[in-house]
């Protein structure tokens, strides 16, 4: 019996470890920098034209949702203060399965 219990514990440990490793691949963080293309107050999201597109290439637009945990810095303190054309840095998590982005923080460049 003892050998069977030991094997069972090893299998359970391996399954738990595999699940933990799989879970870490489901989301990743990225700093999205660019210009605000649009603000959706009802949908609680901003669309950002990512900086760094090659010359002549279309800018990649990224839709990033915000929630009650999202923090704001720079010239804004809330989503309602973000406007089209603002230069932003958004620290966001991307769900690898759905492809959706959720902002942890939104920083709007201060006016010079």
VENZISUL-V490754 format. One line per field, one symbol per residue. psi: psi as a letter, one per 20 degrees, with the letter a starting at -180 (. if undefined). A space follows every 10 residues. Layout:
psi = ???
This chain:
psi = ghhghggggg ggghgggghg hhhhjiqqqq ooqbpphqpn hgimqqppop qjqqpiqpqp ppppqqaiip qqrcjqirhi ipqpiqpqop oqppohghjq qpphqppppq q.
